[in-house]
């Protein structure tokens, strides 16, 4: 695992002739709300880290933090980061490059970010599906081909409301 500055994250995308997925015109998007129970966040983070990455390197690029300070566990985040030998602050190096064998590490950092109320991107080298997770507790999955996002709602949406159905009454 390596930690990247914002410039290095942007260079990682440029080197692959890519841009952030929400800037691609006509890209297919599937929005999934975070699970209502915090203990289910790990399942979501782990599923993303193991299924969306296709066992290839992925860049976890934080772009939002400090929005919900009462939810942030900075001590936990920095202690985890320091176990990888990096002592920089998040704003100094917001990128986290995980190699193909580091899916568990990606799941852990993503889980902490989601629980901390942070936002950012999971940018996969495979580039079939990429994701933006928001401080507003949803994840947008992006794919250039519509079939690539089809299984996401089936897998992650089974315990979540659809983003467009948030105002719909609960039939229970």
Order of alpha helices (4+ residues) and beta strands (2+ residues): beta-alpha-beta-alpha-beta-alpha-beta-alpha-beta-beta-beta-alpha
